[in-house]
Amino acid sequence: MTEHDGATEEHRVSGEGLVAKVKELIHQGNIRRIIVKNDEGRSILEIPLTVGLVGAVLLPVMVALGAIAALAGSYTLLVEKHASGEP
């Protein structure tokens, strides 16, 4: 983790660890959105997460993440969390 301001976090991950890290973040349950950025800082995928989003709905996202992970060496995950009183 490189930055944390309460509602937003940045995580630097390798291509091999991209899918595993996103799965880990989703299981935390308090994530609003995950943005995957390449080495140049460009957003290449945004994953909006809503309450009740589960398994089969996330499968295409995980497949896309796997394909993206094969393209470059490292990525930055920008993670937007729900505020403490938000659902």
Gaussian input, Z-matrix of N, CA and C with variables (Angstrom, degrees):
# hf/3-21g

backbone

0 1
 N
 C     1     B1
 C     2     B2     1     A1
 N     3     B3     2     A2     1     D1
 C     4     B4     3     A3     2     D2
 C     5     B5     4     A4     3     D3
 N     6     B6     5     A5     4     D4
 C     7     B7     6     A6     5     D5
 C     8     B8     7     A7     6     D6
 N     9     B9     8     A8     7     D7
 C    10    B10     9     A9     8     D8
 C    11    B11    10    A10     9     D9
 N    12    B12    11    A11    10    D10
 C    13    B13    12    A12    11    D11
 C    14    B14    13    A13    12    D12
 N    15    B15    14    A14    13    D13
 C    16    B16    15    A15    14    D14
 C    17    B17    16    A16    15    D15
 N    18    B18    17    A17    16    D16
 C    19    B19    18    A18    17    D17
 C    20    B20    19    A19    18    D18
 N    21    B21    20    A20    19    D19
 C    22    B22    21    A21    20    D20
 C    23    B23    22    A22    21    D21
 N    24    B24    23    A23    22    D22
 C    25    B25    24    A24    23    D23
 C    26    B26    25    A25    24    D24
 N    27    B27    26    A26    25    D25
 C    28    B28    27    A27    26    D26
 C    29    B29    28    A28    27    D27
 N    30    B30    29    A29    28    D28
 C    31    B31    30    A30    29    D29
 C    32    B32    31    A31    30    D30
 N    33    B33    32    A32    31    D31
 C    34    B34    33    A33    32    D32
 C    35    B35    34    A34    33    D33
 N    36    B36    35    A35    34    D34
 C    37    B37    36    A36    35    D35
 C    38    B38    37    A37    36    D36
 N    39    B39    38    A38    37    D37
 C    40    B40    39    A39    38    D38
 C    41    B41    40    A40    39    D39
 N    42    B42    41    A41    40    D40
 C    43    B43    42    A42    41    D41
 C    44    B44    43    A43    42    D42
 N    45    B45    44    A44    43    D43
 C    46    B46    45    A45    44    D44
 C    47    B47    46    A46    45    D45
 N    48    B48    47    A47    46    D46
 C    49    B49    48    A48    47    D47
 C    50    B50    49    A49    48    D48
 N    51    B51    50    A50    49    D49
 C    52    B52    51    A51    50    D50
 C    53    B53    52    A52    51    D51
 N    54    B54    53    A53    52    D52
 C    55    B55    54    A54    53    D53
 C    56    B56    55    A55    54    D54
 N    57    B57    56    A56    55    D55
 C    58    B58    57    A57    56    D56
 C    59    B59    58    A58    57    D57
 N    60    B60    59    A59    58    D58
 C    61    B61    60    A60    59    D59
 C    62    B62    61    A61    60    D60
 N    63    B63    62    A62    61    D61
 C    64    B64    63    A63    62    D62
 C    65    B65    64    A64    63    D63
 N    66    B66    65    A65    64    D64
 C    67    B67    66    A66    65    D65
 C    68    B68    67    A67    66    D66
 N    69    B69    68    A68    67    D67
 C    70    B70    69    A69    68    D68
 C    71    B71    70    A70    69    D69
 N    72    B72    71    A71    70    D70
 C    73    B73    72    A72    71    D71
 C    74    B74    73    A73    72    D72
 N    75    B75    74    A74    73    D73
 C    76    B76    75    A75    74    D74
 C    77    B77    76    A76    75    D75
 N    78    B78    77    A77    76    D76
 C    79    B79    78    A78    77    D77
 C    80    B80    79    A79    78    D78
 N    81    B81    80    A80    79    D79
 C    82    B82    81    A81    80    D80
 C    83    B83    82    A82    81    D81
 N    84    B84    83    A83    82    D82
 C    85    B85    84    A84    83    D83
 C    86    B86    85    A85    84    D84
 N    87    B87    86    A86    85    D85
 C    88    B88    87    A87    86    D86
 C    89    B89    88    A88    87    D87
 N    90    B90    89    A89    88    D88
 C    91    B91    90    A90    89    D89
 C    92    B92    91    A91    90    D90
 N    93    B93    92    A92    91    D91
 C    94    B94    93    A93    92    D92
 C    95    B95    94    A94    93    D93
 N    96    B96    95    A95    94    D94
 C    97    B97    96    A96    95    D95
 C    98    B98    97    A97    96    D96
 N    99    B99    98    A98    97    D97
 C   100   B100    99    A99    98    D98
 C   101   B101   100   A100    99    D99
 N   102   B102   101   A101   100   D100
 C   103   B103   102   A102   101   D101
 C   104   B104   103   A103   102   D102
 N   105   B105   104   A104   103   D103
 C   106   B106   105   A105   104   D104
 C   107   B107   106   A106   105   D105
 N   108   B108   107   A107   106   D106
 C   109   B109   108   A108   107   D107
 C   110   B110   109   A109   108   D108
 N   111   B111   110   A110   109   D109
 C   112   B112   111   A111   110   D110
 C   113   B113   112   A112   111   D111
 N   114   B114   113   A113   112   D112
 C   115   B115   114   A114   113   D113
 C   116   B116   115   A115   114   D114
 N   117   B117   116   A116   115   D115
 C   118   B118   117   A117   116   D116
 C   119   B119   118   A118   117   D117
 N   120   B120   119   A119   118   D118
 C   121   B121   120   A120   119   D119
 C   122   B122   121   A121   120   D120
 N   123   B123   122   A122   121   D121
 C   124   B124   123   A123   122   D122
 C   125   B125   124   A124   123   D123
 N   126   B126   125   A125   124   D124
 C   127   B127   126   A126   125   D125
 C   128   B128   127   A127   126   D126
 N   129   B129   128   A128   127   D127
 C   130   B130   129   A129   128   D128
 C   131   B131   130   A130   129   D129
 N   132   B132   131   A131   130   D130
 C   133   B133   132   A132   131   D131
 C   134   B134   133   A133   132   D132
 N   135   B135   134   A134   133   D133
 C   136   B136   135   A135   134   D134
 C   137   B137   136   A136   135   D135
 N   138   B138   137   A137   136   D136
 C   139   B139   138   A138   137   D137
 C   140   B140   139   A139   138   D138
 N   141   B141   140   A140   139   D139
 C   142   B142   141   A141   140   D140
 C   143   B143   142   A142   141   D141
 N   144   B144   143   A143   142   D142
 C   145   B145   144   A144   143   D143
 C   146   B146   145   A145   144   D144
 N   147   B147   146   A146   145   D145
 C   148   B148   147   A147   146   D146
 C   149   B149   148   A148   147   D147
 N   150   B150   149   A149   148   D148
 C   151   B151   150   A150   149   D149
 C   152   B152   151   A151   150   D150
 N   153   B153   152   A152   151   D151
 C   154   B154   153   A153   152   D152
 C   155   B155   154   A154   153   D153
 N   156   B156   155   A155   154   D154
 C   157   B157   156   A156   155   D155
 C   158   B158   157   A157   156   D156
 N   159   B159   158   A158   157   D157
 C   160   B160   159   A159   158   D158
 C   161   B161   160   A160   159   D159
 N   162   B162   161   A161   160   D160
 C   163   B163   162   A162   161   D161
 C   164   B164   163   A163   162   D162
 N   165   B165   164   A164   163   D163
 C   166   B166   165   A165   164   D164
 C   167   B167   166   A166   165   D165
 N   168   B168   167   A167   166   D166
 C   169   B169   168   A168   167   D167
 C   170   B170   169   A169   168   D168
 N   171   B171   170   A170   169   D169
 C   172   B172   171   A171   170   D170
 C   173   B173   172   A172   171   D171
 N   174   B174   173   A173   172   D172
 C   175   B175   174   A174   173   D173
 C   176   B176   175   A175   174   D174
 N   177   B177   176   A176   175   D175
 C   178   B178   177   A177   176   D176
 C   179   B179   178   A178   177   D177
 N   180   B180   179   A179   178   D178
 C   181   B181   180   A180   179   D179
 C   182   B182   181   A181   180   D180
 N   183   B183   182   A182   181   D181
 C   184   B184   183   A183   182   D182
 C   185   B185   184   A184   183   D183
 N   186   B186   185   A185   184   D184
 C   187   B187   186   A186   185   D185
 C   188   B188   187   A187   186   D186
 N   189   B189   188   A188   187   D187
 C   190   B190   189   A189   188   D188
 C   191   B191   190   A190   189   D189
 N   192   B192   191   A191   190   D190
 C   193   B193   192   A192   191   D191
 C   194   B194   193   A193   192   D192
 N   195   B195   194   A194   193   D193
 C   196   B196   195   A195   194   D194
 C   197   B197   196   A196   195   D195
 N   198   B198   197   A197   196   D196
 C   199   B199   198   A198   197   D197
 C   200   B200   199   A199   198   D198
 N   201   B201   200   A200   199   D199
 C   202   B202   201   A201   200   D200
 C   203   B203   202   A202   201   D201
 N   204   B204   203   A203   202   D202
 C   205   B205   204   A204   203   D203
 C   206   B206   205   A205   204   D204
 N   207   B207   206   A206   205   D205
 C   208   B208   207   A207   206   D206
 C   209   B209   208   A208   207   D207
 N   210   B210   209   A209   208   D208
 C   211   B211   210   A210   209   D209
 C   212   B212   211   A211   210   D210
 N   213   B213   212   A212   211   D211
 C   214   B214   213   A213   212   D212
 C   215   B215   214   A214   213   D213
 N   216   B216   215   A215   214   D214
 C   217   B217   216   A216   215   D215
 C   218   B218   217   A217   216   D216
 N   219   B219   218   A218   217   D217
 C   220   B220   219   A219   218   D218
 C   221   B221   220   A220   219   D219
 N   222   B222   221   A221   220   D220
 C   223   B223   222   A222   221   D221
 C   224   B224   223   A223   222   D222
 N   225   B225   224   A224   223   D223
 C   226   B226   225   A225   224   D224
 C   227   B227   226   A226   225   D225
 N   228   B228   227   A227   226   D226
 C   229   B229   228   A228   227   D227
 C   230   B230   229   A229   228   D228
 N   231   B231   230   A230   229   D229
 C   232   B232   231   A231   230   D230
 C   233   B233   232   A232   231   D231
 N   234   B234   233   A233   232   D232
 C   235   B235   234   A234   233   D233
 C   236   B236   235   A235   234   D234
 N   237   B237   236   A236   235   D235
 C   238   B238   237   A237   236   D236
 C   239   B239   238   A238   237   D237
 N   240   B240   239   A239   238   D238
 C   241   B241   240   A240   239   D239
 C   242   B242   241   A241   240   D240
 N   243   B243   242   A242   241   D241
 C   244   B244   243   A243   242   D242
 C   245   B245   244   A244   243   D243
 N   246   B246   245   A245   244   D244
 C   247   B247   246   A246   245   D245
 C   248   B248   247   A247   246   D246
 N   249   B249   248   A248   247   D247
 C   250   B250   249   A249   248   D248
 C   251   B251   250   A250   249   D249
 N   252   B252   251   A251   250   D250
 C   253   B253   252   A252   251   D251
 C   254   B254   253   A253   252   D252
 N   255   B255   254   A254   253   D253
 C   256   B256   255   A255   254   D254
 C   257   B257   256   A256   255   D255
 N   258   B258   257   A257   256   D256
 C   259   B259   258   A258   257   D257
 C   260   B260   259   A259   258   D258

   B1=1.4569
   B2=1.5165
   B3=1.3244
   B4=1.4462
   B5=1.5154
   B6=1.3139
   B7=1.4700
   B8=1.5205
   B9=1.3312
   B10=1.4642
   B11=1.5216
   B12=1.3395
   B13=1.4583
   B14=1.5198
   B15=1.3194
   B16=1.4503
   B17=1.5150
   B18=1.3307
   B19=1.4557
   B20=1.5236
   B21=1.3227
   B22=1.4583
   B23=1.5218
   B24=1.3291
   B25=1.4615
   B26=1.5201
   B27=1.3180
   B28=1.4530
   B29=1.5112
   B30=1.3257
   B31=1.4576
   B32=1.5139
   B33=1.3153
   B34=1.4628
   B35=1.5224
   B36=1.3337
   B37=1.4637
   B38=1.5211
   B39=1.3313
   B40=1.4654
   B41=1.5215
   B42=1.3126
   B43=1.4632
   B44=1.5155
   B45=1.3647
   B46=1.4701
   B47=1.5226
   B48=1.3246
   B49=1.4566
   B50=1.5135
   B51=1.3343
   B52=1.4657
   B53=1.5270
   B54=1.3196
   B55=1.4645
   B56=1.5264
   B57=1.3277
   B58=1.4662
   B59=1.5258
   B60=1.3320
   B61=1.4643
   B62=1.5226
   B63=1.3336
   B64=1.4659
   B65=1.5246
   B66=1.3264
   B67=1.4691
   B68=1.5279
   B69=1.3317
   B70=1.4664
   B71=1.5241
   B72=1.3222
   B73=1.4641
   B74=1.5243
   B75=1.3250
   B76=1.4664
   B77=1.5250
   B78=1.3260
   B79=1.4654
   B80=1.5276
   B81=1.3311
   B82=1.4689
   B83=1.5258
   B84=1.3336
   B85=1.4488
   B86=1.5177
   B87=1.3145
   B88=1.4602
   B89=1.5269
   B90=1.3247
   B91=1.4552
   B92=1.5238
   B93=1.3169
   B94=1.4561
   B95=1.5263
   B96=1.3447
   B97=1.4609
   B98=1.5249
   B99=1.3352
   B100=1.4560
   B101=1.5215
   B102=1.3179
   B103=1.4602
   B104=1.5265
   B105=1.3306
   B106=1.4584
   B107=1.5227
   B108=1.3484
   B109=1.4630
   B110=1.5260
   B111=1.3333
   B112=1.4580
   B113=1.5224
   B114=1.3451
   B115=1.4619
   B116=1.5268
   B117=1.3375
   B118=1.4650
   B119=1.5203
   B120=1.3357
   B121=1.4518
   B122=1.5160
   B123=1.3291
   B124=1.4739
   B125=1.5221
   B126=1.3263
   B127=1.4617
   B128=1.5226
   B129=1.3367
   B130=1.4539
   B131=1.5276
   B132=1.3367
   B133=1.4555
   B134=1.5209
   B135=1.3357
   B136=1.4590
   B137=1.5205
   B138=1.3206
   B139=1.4598
   B140=1.5226
   B141=1.3377
   B142=1.4717
   B143=1.5291
   B144=1.3164
   B145=1.4600
   B146=1.5126
   B147=1.3088
   B148=1.4577
   B149=1.5185
   B150=1.3017
   B151=1.4528
   B152=1.5203
   B153=1.3107
   B154=1.4529
   B155=1.5147
   B156=1.3117
   B157=1.4541
   B158=1.5226
   B159=1.3335
   B160=1.4679
   B161=1.5188
   B162=1.3195
   B163=1.4501
   B164=1.5049
   B165=1.3221
   B166=1.4627
   B167=1.5235
   B168=1.3183
   B169=1.4585
   B170=1.5295
   B171=1.3190
   B172=1.4650
   B173=1.5256
   B174=1.3211
   B175=1.4571
   B176=1.5261
   B177=1.3374
   B178=1.4693
   B179=1.5315
   B180=1.3174
   B181=1.4642
   B182=1.5223
   B183=1.3230
   B184=1.4604
   B185=1.5328
   B186=1.3228
   B187=1.4674
   B188=1.5320
   B189=1.3240
   B190=1.4654
   B191=1.5234
   B192=1.3253
   B193=1.4699
   B194=1.5255
   B195=1.3228
   B196=1.4580
   B197=1.5175
   B198=1.3247
   B199=1.4629
   B200=1.5226
   B201=1.3128
   B202=1.4654
   B203=1.5250
   B204=1.3191
   B205=1.4657
   B206=1.5207
   B207=1.3181
   B208=1.4612
   B209=1.5274
   B210=1.3296
   B211=1.4582
   B212=1.5234
   B213=1.2981
   B214=1.4719
   B215=1.5246
   B216=1.3153
   B217=1.4552
   B218=1.5075
   B219=1.3357
   B220=1.4585
   B221=1.5294
   B222=1.3207
   B223=1.4581
   B224=1.5161
   B225=1.3141
   B226=1.4525
   B227=1.5215
   B228=1.3182
   B229=1.4603
   B230=1.5130
   B231=1.3088
   B232=1.4577
   B233=1.5171
   B234=1.3157
   B235=1.4622
   B236=1.5157
   B237=1.3332
   B238=1.4581
   B239=1.5127
   B240=1.3348
   B241=1.4503
   B242=1.5188
   B243=1.3379
   B244=1.4583
   B245=1.5256
   B246=1.3258
   B247=1.4605
   B248=1.5258
   B249=1.2948
   B250=1.4687
   B251=1.5281
   B252=1.3079
   B253=1.4525
   B254=1.5150
   B255=1.3267
   B256=1.4594
   B257=1.5123
   B258=1.3416
   B259=1.4755
   B260=1.5039
   A1=107.28
   A2=116.18
   A3=119.34
   A4=113.88
   A5=116.53
   A6=118.92
   A7=108.80
   A8=115.84
   A9=119.73
   A10=108.40
   A11=116.20
   A12=119.37
   A13=111.91
   A14=118.40
   A15=121.55
   A16=112.67
   A17=118.33
   A18=120.76
   A19=112.35
   A20=117.68
   A21=121.80
   A22=109.74
   A23=115.20
   A24=121.01
   A25=108.81
   A26=116.57
   A27=121.64
   A28=108.54
   A29=115.81
   A30=122.32
   A31=107.55
   A32=116.83
   A33=122.52
   A34=107.32
   A35=118.09
   A36=121.46
   A37=110.37
   A38=114.59
   A39=120.10
   A40=108.47
   A41=116.18
   A42=120.54
   A43=111.92
   A44=116.09
   A45=119.84
   A46=112.35
   A47=117.56
   A48=121.11
   A49=115.04
   A50=116.92
   A51=121.00
   A52=112.44
   A53=117.90
   A54=120.92
   A55=110.56
   A56=116.93
   A57=120.25
   A58=111.52
   A59=117.17
   A60=120.47
   A61=111.26
   A62=117.53
   A63=120.41
   A64=110.05
   A65=118.20
   A66=120.76
   A67=110.73
   A68=115.59
   A69=120.02
   A70=111.22
   A71=116.84
   A72=121.10
   A73=111.72
   A74=117.36
   A75=121.24
   A76=110.00
   A77=117.11
   A78=120.55
   A79=112.93
   A80=117.58
   A81=120.13
   A82=110.91
   A83=116.76
   A84=120.75
   A85=117.34
   A86=119.41
   A87=120.22
   A88=111.75
   A89=116.39
   A90=122.22
   A91=110.18
   A92=116.50
   A93=122.64
   A94=111.23
   A95=116.03
   A96=120.37
   A97=109.37
   A98=115.18
   A99=121.47
   A100=107.48
   A101=116.30
   A102=121.98
   A103=107.26
   A104=116.09
   A105=121.31
   A106=107.49
   A107=115.72
   A108=120.88
   A109=109.43
   A110=115.83
   A111=119.96
   A112=110.60
   A113=116.91
   A114=121.38
   A115=113.36
   A116=116.96
   A117=120.47
   A118=112.70
   A119=117.25
   A120=120.82
   A121=114.39
   A122=116.75
   A123=120.38
   A124=110.59
   A125=115.95
   A126=120.80
   A127=108.67
   A128=115.90
   A129=118.90
   A130=112.64
   A131=116.71
   A132=120.40
   A133=108.71
   A134=116.26
   A135=121.45
   A136=107.94
   A137=115.11
   A138=120.73
   A139=108.14
   A140=117.68
   A141=119.32
   A142=109.00
   A143=116.96
   A144=121.08
   A145=109.12
   A146=115.29
   A147=120.25
   A148=108.97
   A149=116.40
   A150=121.19
   A151=108.23
   A152=116.49
   A153=121.08
   A154=114.88
   A155=118.37
   A156=121.44
   A157=108.20
   A158=116.52
   A159=119.85
   A160=112.87
   A161=114.50
   A162=129.27
   A163=120.59
   A164=117.21
   A165=121.97
   A166=112.30
   A167=117.33
   A168=120.82
   A169=110.09
   A170=116.84
   A171=121.16
   A172=113.28
   A173=118.80
   A174=121.43
   A175=113.49
   A176=120.14
   A177=119.18
   A178=112.96
   A179=116.82
   A180=120.84
   A181=109.90
   A182=117.41
   A183=121.22
   A184=110.73
   A185=117.34
   A186=121.05
   A187=109.55
   A188=117.45
   A189=121.46
   A190=110.77
   A191=117.05
   A192=120.60
   A193=111.04
   A194=116.90
   A195=120.85
   A196=111.46
   A197=116.68
   A198=121.33
   A199=110.82
   A200=116.68
   A201=121.27
   A202=110.34
   A203=116.92
   A204=121.27
   A205=111.69
   A206=117.45
   A207=121.46
   A208=112.51
   A209=118.30
   A210=121.77
   A211=114.97
   A212=119.19
   A213=120.08
   A214=110.46
   A215=115.27
   A216=121.23
   A217=115.53
   A218=117.63
   A219=118.43
   A220=111.09
   A221=114.06
   A222=122.09
   A223=109.64
   A224=115.47
   A225=121.81
   A226=107.22
   A227=116.15
   A228=121.60
   A229=107.56
   A230=116.83
   A231=122.55
   A232=106.09
   A233=116.51
   A234=122.13
   A235=109.25
   A236=116.68
   A237=121.89
   A238=107.84
   A239=115.85
   A240=120.95
   A241=110.22
   A242=115.17
   A243=120.57
   A244=108.52
   A245=116.34
   A246=121.10
   A247=107.85
   A248=117.80
   A249=122.42
   A250=113.98
   A251=120.46
   A252=121.75
   A253=114.66
   A254=117.13
   A255=122.21
   A256=111.72
   A257=118.08
   A258=120.92
   A259=112.04
   D1=131.78
   D2=-177.68
   D3=-108.82
   D4=-23.05
   D5=-177.38
   D6=-150.43
   D7=143.37
   D8=177.51
   D9=-151.21
   D10=122.31
   D11=179.27
   D12=-123.06
   D13=18.63
   D14=178.56
   D15=101.00
   D16=-45.35
   D17=-178.47
   D18=-113.74
   D19=-15.30
   D20=-177.68
   D21=-135.10
   D22=138.34
   D23=176.91
   D24=-131.40
   D25=151.93
   D26=171.90
   D27=-119.66
   D28=135.31
   D29=177.62
   D30=-125.59
   D31=130.73
   D32=176.17
   D33=-96.23
   D34=124.38
   D35=-178.22
   D36=-134.62
   D37=153.81
   D38=175.00
   D39=-80.73
   D40=165.22
   D41=177.39
   D42=-56.90
   D43=-40.64
   D44=-178.57
   D45=-66.61
   D46=-29.50
   D47=-176.99
   D48=-94.79
   D49=0.94
   D50=-173.88
   D51=-61.00
   D52=-53.59
   D53=-176.87
   D54=-63.47
   D55=-43.97
   D56=-179.02
   D57=-61.74
   D58=-42.01
   D59=-179.54
   D60=-66.30
   D61=-41.59
   D62=178.43
   D63=-63.35
   D64=-42.50
   D65=177.08
   D66=-59.97
   D67=-43.66
   D68=178.82
   D69=-60.06
   D70=-44.33
   D71=179.66
   D72=-64.55
   D73=-41.11
   D74=179.99
   D75=-62.64
   D76=-38.87
   D77=-179.12
   D78=-68.56
   D79=-17.33
   D80=176.43
   D81=-64.11
   D82=-31.87
   D83=173.91
   D84=84.08
   D85=-10.17
   D86=-178.32
   D87=-111.71
   D88=24.25
   D89=-177.12
   D90=-96.29
   D91=132.14
   D92=178.17
   D93=-91.19
   D94=-42.99
   D95=-176.55
   D96=-157.97
   D97=145.10
   D98=174.57
   D99=-121.73
   D100=129.90
   D101=178.12
   D102=-115.68
   D103=126.48
   D104=177.97
   D105=-97.87
   D106=124.81
   D107=179.90
   D108=-118.28
   D109=145.85
   D110=177.48
   D111=-83.72
   D112=-175.67
   D113=-177.79
   D114=-61.29
   D115=-26.82
   D116=179.47
   D117=-84.62
   D118=-1.13
   D119=179.11
   D120=87.35
   D121=8.23
   D122=178.67
   D123=-84.41
   D124=136.49
   D125=175.63
   D126=-71.32
   D127=126.80
   D128=178.96
   D129=-114.66
   D130=-14.61
   D131=176.39
   D132=-159.59
   D133=134.25
   D134=173.57
   D135=-117.62
   D136=131.38
   D137=-179.23
   D138=-117.58
   D139=100.63
   D140=175.66
   D141=-78.54
   D142=132.58
   D143=-178.93
   D144=-117.18
   D145=126.89
   D146=178.96
   D147=-115.95
   D148=162.43
   D149=177.71
   D150=-60.69
   D151=132.35
   D152=178.12
   D153=90.77
   D154=0.60
   D155=177.97
   D156=-72.76
   D157=121.61
   D158=-174.67
   D159=-137.20
   D160=172.56
   D161=176.40
   D162=3.00
   D163=-87.19
   D164=-172.14
   D165=-61.54
   D166=-31.04
   D167=179.56
   D168=-69.59
   D169=-33.17
   D170=-178.31
   D171=-83.78
   D172=-13.60
   D173=-177.05
   D174=-55.74
   D175=-48.36
   D176=178.33
   D177=-62.34
   D178=-32.59
   D179=177.77
   D180=-66.23
   D181=-42.55
   D182=-180.00
   D183=-66.41
   D184=-36.91
   D185=177.00
   D186=-64.22
   D187=-43.88
   D188=177.95
   D189=-63.11
   D190=-41.20
   D191=178.46
   D192=-62.49
   D193=-39.37
   D194=178.14
   D195=-61.68
   D196=-41.23
   D197=178.40
   D198=-67.19
   D199=-41.36
   D200=179.14
   D201=-65.38
   D202=-40.33
   D203=-178.07
   D204=-59.36
   D205=-30.47
   D206=-178.68
   D207=-74.91
   D208=-13.28
   D209=-173.28
   D210=-84.76
   D211=-29.00
   D212=-174.50
   D213=-146.09
   D214=170.73
   D215=-175.96
   D216=-81.00
   D217=-37.29
   D218=-177.20
   D219=-146.37
   D220=156.57
   D221=-177.66
   D222=-139.28
   D223=162.19
   D224=171.44
   D225=-115.89
   D226=130.81
   D227=175.03
   D228=-102.81
   D229=119.79
   D230=174.04
   D231=-96.66
   D232=117.62
   D233=-173.23
   D234=-112.60
   D235=119.72
   D236=176.13
   D237=-100.31
   D238=121.84
   D239=-179.56
   D240=-101.25
   D241=157.06
   D242=173.62
   D243=-69.55
   D244=143.33
   D245=174.17
   D246=-64.70
   D247=157.98
   D248=-173.06
   D249=-55.18
   D250=-31.92
   D251=179.37
   D252=-94.34
   D253=-4.53
   D254=-176.20
   D255=-85.33
   D256=149.05
   D257=175.66
   D258=-75.20

